[in-house]
Amino acid sequence: AKTMPRDSVEQYANFANDAGQQAYKLLENLLEWSQLQTGSMTYAPESFPLTDAINAVIDLFAGPATAKNITLKAGQVTPDVVTGDPQMIDAILRNLVNNAIKFTPENGAVTVSAIKASGAITLAVTDTGVGMEADTIERLFKLDDKVSTPGTNGEPSTGLGLQLCHELAMLHGGPIAIDSAPGKGSTFSFQLPLA
């Protein structure tokens, strides 16, 4: 029987796991996108704190972040209660954190925060990644001008996740704000009303 060194087996297992996770995320986005377009995903707001949602997404992406030696953490998170659709906000957070990890080089950091100001809460995902030019930012949410850039480790990108985030954020009053510059990292944020 053929044998393979343990390190090689672990490496191939990690490759297979990463590929499976990417395929799953794509299918998840396609499902949510189709549900949104066909009306089977409807905006169902309720009052809830963002603390649990932020902790859940940090736990979900702990593995991919560790694989790139990226520090994934919660920043300032207000305990106040917001009004929004928990399922949609979870989808937005998943996509924004996934993208932040994808476009942040090894040894970087991704921070999720929820800051109260002026009667609303700004939910933000900030990274120390590669950043973007102004013209790229302008094209991000245009369906007819799809931006699909590979991640810093060659991770695939369809651009669908950000389009989904945009649509879901608009249902909450949107839009998603982007603060980014080449080499300076990026912050994607949107506001939610206090309950």
N, C-alpha and C positions, 0 to 999 in steps of 0.2 A: 504494500500500500504506500502511496505517496504521502510524504509528511511535509509540513510547512512550519517554519519557526513561529513560535507564539506571537512575536511582535508583528509578523506579517499577517497572521490570522486576525489579530486585533485591528490592524490598519485596514484590512479589507472589510471587516465587519463595520468599522466606523464609516467607511466610504458608502457601504450599502445602506447603513442607517441614515446618513445624510441625504442620500438620493431619495430614500423613502419619505423622509420628512419634507423635502422639497416638493415631491409629487403630491403629498397629502395637503400641503399648504395651497398648492395651485388648485387642486380639486375643491378644497374648502372655499377658496375665493370664487371659483366658478359657480359653485352651488349658491353661495350668498348673493352673488351678482345676479344669477338667474332668478332667484327668489325675489329679489328687489325689483327686477324688471317686469316680472309676471304678477306682482302684487301679492305673492304668497308670504313675503316678509313685510309686515306692516309695522309702522312706527307705534310702539306701545310704551309710552313714557311712564315712569314711576319714580318715587323718591328713594334715593339710596346714597350711602357714602362711597367715595371712590377708592377708599383704602383697600378694600378687599379685591376690587378689580385690578388695581395696580400690583398688589402682592401676587395675585394669580398669574398675571402675564410675566412677572419677573421669575416666578417659579417655572413657568412653561418654557422660557427661553434660557434658563440657567445652563443647560447642556450646550447649545450652540454658542453661547457667550464664552463659556469655559474653553471650548474647543479652539477659539481664536484668542484666548487669554484676554478677553474683554471684561472689564468690570461693569456688571449690570446691576443697578441699584435704584432705590427710591430716593428722590431728593426731598424737597419740602412738600409735604402732603397735608393739606388742611383736612380736619375731621368733619367739616361741614357736609351737609347733605345736598345733593344736586337733584335736578329733575332731568331724566333722559331715559333712553331705551337701553337697559343693561346689555342686551345681546349685541346691539349695534356698537355700543361704546367698546365692548370687548373686541369686536372685529376690528375696529379702528386701531385700538391699542396693539393688537396682535400684529397687524400689518406694519404699523409705524416702528415697533420695536424690532421686528424681523428685518425691515429695511435698514434701520440704524446699525444693527449688527453686521449686516451684509456690506455696508459701505464704510465701516470703520476698520482700519488696519489693526493688526494684532497689537496688544498692549494698550488699546484705547479704552474709552469709557462710554457707557450709555446710561442716561439718567431719566427717570420718569417722575414728573412732578405734577402737583395740583395746587395752584396758588390762588388764593382768594383776593379779589380786588374789584372795587367799583360794582358791588352787588352781583358778581359772577365769579365763576371759578375757571381759570385757564388750565387746561390739561395739556401737558407738553412732553414731548420726547426729544431729548437733546443728545447729540453724539459728538465725538471728537474725530469724526470721519473726514472723508476727502472733500466734502462740500460741493457746491454747484455754482456755475456761472448764472448770471441773471436771466439769460435767454433760455437756459435749461429749465429754470424755475417756472417761467412763463408757459412752457410747453407741457408741464407735468400733467395737468388735468384736462388736456384736450384729447378727445377720443380719436380725432382724425390725424393726430400728430404724436404717435405713441413713442414714449421715451423708455427704452429698455436697455439699461447699462449693466454689464456684469459687475458683481461685487469685487471687493479687494482680493479675495481668494478665488476669483473666477466663478462665484456663485451665479446661477442663472437668474434672469429677471424678465418678467413679462410686462411690467408696468400696470397690470390689472389691479394689483393691491391698492395702489395710490388712487386709482380711479374709483374703486369701491369706497375708500376712506372719504373721498371728496363727496360722493353721493350721500353717504351716511351722515357726514358732518352737516351737509346742507339741510337734512331733515331735522337737525337740532338747531338750525339757525345759521350754521356755518359762517364763513368758509374756513378752511384750514389755512392758517398763516404759516409762511415759510421764511425763516431767517437763516441765510446761508451764504457762504463765500468759499471759493476754492482754497483748500488747505486750512479752513477755519472751522470745519464741522457744520452741522445743521441742527436747527430746532424746528420741529413741526408742532403746531399748537392749534387748539380751537377752544372756544368758550362754551360753558354749560351754565344755565341759570341755577341760582340757589333755589332750593325747594321752599 
